[in-house]
Amino acid sequence: MNIALLCSGNLGYEMLKYLHQGSYHLSCVLTDSKSKNIIEYTQENSIALFVGNPRGGKAYAEVSHLNVEVLLSVNYLFLIEEDLIQWPTNIAVNVHGSLLPRYRGRTPHVWAIINGETQAGITLHEIELGCDTGDVIEQIVVDITPEMTGAKLLSIYEGLYPKLVNTFLINYQDSQLVKRTQNEKQATYFGKRTPEMGKINWNWSKDRICNWVRAQSEPYPGAYACFMDHKIIIDKVKKSDMGFHYEMPNGYVLSTDPLTIKCPDGALEIIKTRHKIRAEFLLNKKLES
């Protein structure tokens, strides 16, 4: 079987090694310029390589002469255009970090935790011109525990990607693929996250703030609070039974030992911050919302 692998980042690197060290033949690899480990691996193992933005026919012009049965996209940074979708003789598929059709788009595992989901997962689906819209072929469900962070969920995904892809390839070779059309009425889409989007709104419920913090904790940029000109990056919180007066504004610092903040439906204790702070100066102050 001749496979073209489109991949980026650590997830892509691990998939590259898995396929190359297994019984599959890689016709070529497409990646981005920042995925140095992928570039080095392909060069060391004499695998045909295209680096950069593939759009506008750039990649296709260089790789179209190669024989490819299956195109597999794993964590690839670029949207794939029609020339590459039509390139393989049999099928083009992508692995996406959600249970499609829910959570199409970027960083779906982070959004799932933010939104308080108790289950997430990964999906292998056919590639179409739409974003994450093709027929579902394989899925694996992952339970989200109350303390699970975005980084922890992603690490679980990393261990499951080879299993998902291997199941697909075996079924493909045995001509036993089962496809399921996505239900567009159930589809949700979430966009790219940036560090600036991490600010905590203390008017949110304590459950939402807990989810907000754990979804973005280390090594991600982090949820943060603001006081005057200071940015406090918070990696862990827990619910507190500390009391308060209803007239106190949300974001009010109820205590500095432990550091505890008022929310509309309770209080949250700050367990871990990214950097050391002088909490005593925050007592009876209000953090920005």
C-alpha positions as CSV (number, residue, x, y, z in Angstrom):
1,M,0.0,0.0,0.0
2,N,1.4,3.4,-1.0
3,I,0.5,6.2,1.5
4,A,1.0,9.9,1.4
5,L,1.1,11.3,4.9
6,L,0.2,15.0,5.5
7,C,1.3,15.8,9.1
8,S,2.5,18.4,11.5
9,G,3.6,18.7,15.1
10,N,4.2,15.9,17.6
11,L,1.1,14.0,16.7
12,G,2.2,14.0,13.1
13,Y,5.7,12.9,14.0
14,E,4.5,10.0,16.1
15,M,2.3,8.8,13.2
16,L,5.1,9.2,10.7
17,K,7.3,6.9,12.9
18,Y,4.5,4.4,13.4
19,L,3.8,4.0,9.7
20,H,7.4,4.0,8.6
21,Q,8.5,1.4,11.2
22,G,5.4,-0.7,10.4
23,S,4.6,-2.6,7.2
24,Y,3.3,0.4,5.3
25,H,5.1,2.2,2.4
26,L,5.2,6.0,2.6
27,S,5.3,7.5,-0.9
28,C,5.9,10.9,0.5
29,V,5.3,13.3,3.4
30,L,3.9,16.8,3.4
31,T,4.5,19.0,6.4
32,D,5.1,22.6,7.5
33,S,8.4,24.4,8.0
34,K,8.2,24.4,11.8
35,S,7.9,20.6,12.2
36,K,11.6,20.1,12.3
37,N,11.4,16.6,13.8
38,I,9.3,15.4,10.8
39,I,11.6,17.1,8.3
40,E,14.7,15.5,9.9
41,Y,13.1,12.0,10.1
42,T,12.0,12.0,6.4
43,Q,15.4,13.2,5.3
44,E,17.3,10.6,7.4
45,N,15.1,7.9,6.0
46,S,15.1,9.1,2.3
47,I,11.3,9.7,2.2
48,A,10.1,12.1,-0.5
49,L,9.2,15.4,1.2
50,F,7.3,18.6,0.6
51,V,7.6,21.4,3.1
52,G,5.4,24.5,3.2
53,N,2.0,25.7,2.2
54,P,0.5,23.3,-0.4
55,R,-2.2,25.5,-1.7
56,G,-2.5,26.9,-5.2
57,G,-1.1,23.6,-6.6
58,K,2.4,24.1,-5.0
59,A,2.5,20.7,-3.5
60,Y,0.6,18.9,-6.2
61,A,3.1,20.1,-8.8
62,E,5.9,18.4,-7.0
63,V,4.3,15.2,-5.8
64,S,1.6,14.3,-8.3
65,H,3.9,11.9,-10.2
66,L,4.1,9.7,-7.1
67,N,1.9,6.6,-6.9
68,V,-0.5,7.0,-3.9
69,E,-3.4,4.9,-2.9
70,V,-4.3,6.5,0.4
71,L,-3.8,10.0,1.5
72,L,-3.7,10.3,5.3
73,S,-3.8,13.7,7.1
74,V,-2.8,13.8,10.8
75,N,-2.7,17.2,12.6
76,Y,-1.8,18.9,9.3
77,L,-1.7,22.7,9.6
78,F,-3.2,23.5,6.2
79,L,-6.6,23.0,4.7
80,I,-6.4,20.5,1.9
81,E,-7.5,21.6,-1.6
82,E,-9.2,19.6,-4.3
83,D,-6.0,18.7,-6.2
84,L,-4.6,16.8,-3.2
85,I,-8.0,15.3,-2.3
86,Q,-8.3,13.8,-5.8
87,W,-4.6,12.7,-5.9
88,P,-4.8,9.3,-4.3
89,T,-6.3,6.5,-6.4
90,N,-8.6,5.2,-3.7
91,I,-9.2,7.5,-0.7
92,A,-8.2,10.6,1.3
93,V,-8.8,10.6,5.0
94,N,-8.1,12.8,8.0
95,V,-7.9,12.1,11.8
96,H,-9.7,14.8,13.8
97,G,-9.7,15.2,17.6
98,S,-13.4,15.1,18.3
99,L,-16.4,12.9,17.8
100,L,-17.6,14.3,14.6
101,P,-19.9,16.0,13.6
102,R,-19.5,17.8,17.0
103,Y,-16.5,20.1,17.5
104,R,-15.4,20.6,13.9
105,G,-12.5,23.1,13.6
106,R,-9.5,23.9,15.7
107,T,-8.3,22.6,19.2
108,P,-11.5,20.6,19.7
109,H,-10.2,18.8,22.8
110,V,-9.7,22.2,24.5
111,W,-13.2,23.4,23.6
112,A,-14.7,20.1,24.8
113,I,-13.3,20.6,28.3
114,I,-14.2,24.3,28.4
115,N,-17.8,23.3,27.5
116,G,-18.0,20.7,30.3
117,E,-18.3,17.7,28.1
118,T,-17.9,14.3,29.8
119,Q,-16.9,12.5,26.6
120,A,-14.7,13.4,23.6
121,G,-12.8,11.3,21.2
122,I,-11.1,11.0,17.8
123,T,-12.6,10.4,14.4
124,L,-11.1,9.2,11.1
125,H,-13.2,10.5,8.2
126,E,-13.0,11.1,4.5
127,I,-11.7,14.4,3.4
128,E,-14.0,16.8,1.5
129,L,-13.6,20.5,0.6
130,G,-15.6,21.4,3.7
131,C,-14.0,21.6,7.1
132,D,-14.2,18.2,8.8
133,T,-17.3,17.3,6.8
134,G,-16.6,13.9,5.1
135,D,-18.1,10.5,5.9
136,V,-17.1,9.0,9.3
137,I,-15.1,5.7,9.0
138,E,-13.7,5.1,12.5
139,Q,-14.2,6.6,15.9
140,I,-12.8,6.1,19.4
141,V,-14.6,7.5,22.5
142,V,-12.6,9.0,25.4
143,D,-14.2,9.8,28.8
144,I,-13.3,13.2,30.2
145,T,-12.8,13.0,34.0
146,P,-13.4,16.1,36.2
147,E,-9.7,16.8,36.8
148,M,-8.5,16.1,33.2
149,T,-6.6,19.0,31.5
150,G,-6.4,19.8,27.8
151,A,-2.8,18.5,27.7
152,K,-3.7,15.2,29.4
153,L,-6.6,14.6,27.0
154,L,-4.3,15.2,24.1
155,S,-1.7,12.8,25.5
156,I,-4.5,10.1,25.6
157,Y,-5.3,10.9,22.0
158,E,-1.7,10.5,21.0
159,G,-1.8,6.9,22.3
160,L,-5.0,6.2,20.4
161,Y,-4.1,7.6,17.0
162,P,-2.1,4.6,15.9
163,K,-4.9,2.2,17.0
164,L,-7.5,4.2,15.0
165,V,-5.3,4.4,11.9
166,N,-4.3,0.7,12.1
167,T,-8.0,-0.3,12.3
168,F,-8.8,1.8,9.3
169,L,-5.8,0.4,7.2
170,I,-6.7,-3.2,8.1
171,N,-10.3,-2.7,7.1
172,Y,-9.3,-0.9,4.0
173,Q,-7.0,-3.7,2.9
174,D,-9.8,-6.2,3.6
175,S,-12.3,-4.1,1.7
176,Q,-14.4,-3.8,4.8
177,L,-14.7,0.0,5.3
178,V,-18.0,1.1,6.7
179,K,-18.9,4.8,6.1
180,R,-21.4,6.9,7.9
181,T,-22.6,10.3,6.6
182,Q,-22.3,13.1,9.2
183,N,-25.6,14.5,10.5
184,E,-25.4,18.2,9.7
185,K,-28.1,19.1,12.2
186,Q,-25.8,17.8,14.9
187,A,-22.7,19.6,13.7
188,T,-20.9,22.2,15.8
189,Y,-17.9,24.3,14.8
190,F,-15.3,26.0,17.0
191,G,-12.5,28.3,15.9
192,K,-8.8,28.8,16.6
193,R,-7.8,29.8,20.2
194,T,-5.2,32.4,20.9
195,P,-3.5,33.2,24.3
196,E,-5.4,36.5,24.5
197,M,-8.6,34.5,24.7
198,G,-7.7,33.0,28.0
199,K,-9.0,35.8,30.3
200,I,-11.3,34.6,33.0
201,N,-14.7,36.3,33.4
202,W,-15.6,36.2,37.1
203,N,-19.2,36.6,36.2
204,W,-19.2,33.0,34.9
205,S,-20.3,30.1,37.1
206,K,-17.7,28.4,39.2
207,D,-18.1,25.2,37.1
208,R,-17.3,27.1,33.9
209,I,-14.3,28.8,35.4
210,C,-13.0,25.4,36.6
211,N,-13.3,24.0,33.1
212,W,-11.8,27.1,31.6
213,V,-8.7,26.8,33.8
214,R,-8.0,23.1,33.4
215,A,-8.6,23.1,29.6
216,Q,-5.8,25.6,29.2
217,S,-3.4,24.8,32.0
218,E,0.3,24.0,31.4
219,P,1.9,23.6,28.9
220,Y,-0.8,25.6,27.1
221,P,-0.7,29.4,27.4
222,G,-3.2,29.3,30.4
223,A,-6.3,31.0,31.7
224,Y,-5.6,34.2,33.4
225,A,-6.9,37.0,35.7
226,C,-6.1,40.6,35.6
227,F,-5.5,43.1,38.4
228,M,-4.6,46.6,37.4
229,D,-1.6,46.1,35.0
230,H,-0.8,42.6,36.3
231,K,-1.6,39.3,34.5
232,I,-2.0,36.3,36.8
233,I,-1.9,33.0,34.9
234,I,-3.8,30.3,36.8
235,D,-3.2,26.6,36.2
236,K,-5.4,25.0,38.9
237,V,-8.5,26.0,41.0
238,K,-11.0,24.2,43.2
239,K,-14.4,25.0,44.6
240,S,-14.4,26.5,48.0
241,D,-17.1,26.6,50.7
242,M,-16.1,30.1,51.8
243,G,-19.0,32.4,52.4
244,F,-19.6,35.9,51.1
245,H,-22.2,38.7,51.0
246,Y,-24.3,38.8,47.9
247,E,-23.5,42.5,47.3
248,M,-19.8,41.8,46.8
249,P,-18.9,42.0,43.1
250,N,-17.8,38.9,41.2
251,G,-14.0,38.7,41.2
252,Y,-13.8,40.0,44.7
253,V,-10.8,38.6,46.7
254,L,-12.4,37.0,49.8
255,S,-9.1,35.6,51.2
256,T,-5.4,35.5,50.4
257,D,-4.6,32.5,52.5
258,P,-5.8,30.6,50.6
259,L,-6.4,32.9,47.7
260,T,-10.1,32.7,47.2
261,I,-12.3,34.5,44.6
262,K,-16.0,35.2,44.6
263,C,-18.1,33.9,41.7
264,P,-21.9,34.4,41.2
265,D,-22.7,30.9,42.5
266,G,-19.9,30.3,45.0
267,A,-16.2,30.8,45.5
268,L,-13.0,29.4,43.9
269,E,-9.7,28.7,45.6
270,I,-6.6,29.4,43.5
271,I,-4.4,26.3,43.9
272,K,-1.6,27.0,41.4
273,T,-0.4,30.1,39.5
274,R,2.2,30.1,36.7
275,H,4.3,32.6,38.5
276,K,4.7,33.6,42.2
277,I,2.4,36.5,43.2
278,R,2.1,38.8,46.2
279,A,-1.4,37.6,47.1
280,E,-1.5,39.8,50.3
281,F,-1.9,42.9,48.1
282,L,-5.1,41.5,46.5
283,L,-7.1,41.2,49.7
284,N,-10.5,43.0,49.5
285,K,-9.7,43.9,45.9
286,K,-11.6,43.0,42.7
287,L,-10.1,41.1,39.8
288,E,-11.2,42.3,36.3
289,S,-14.0,40.5,34.6
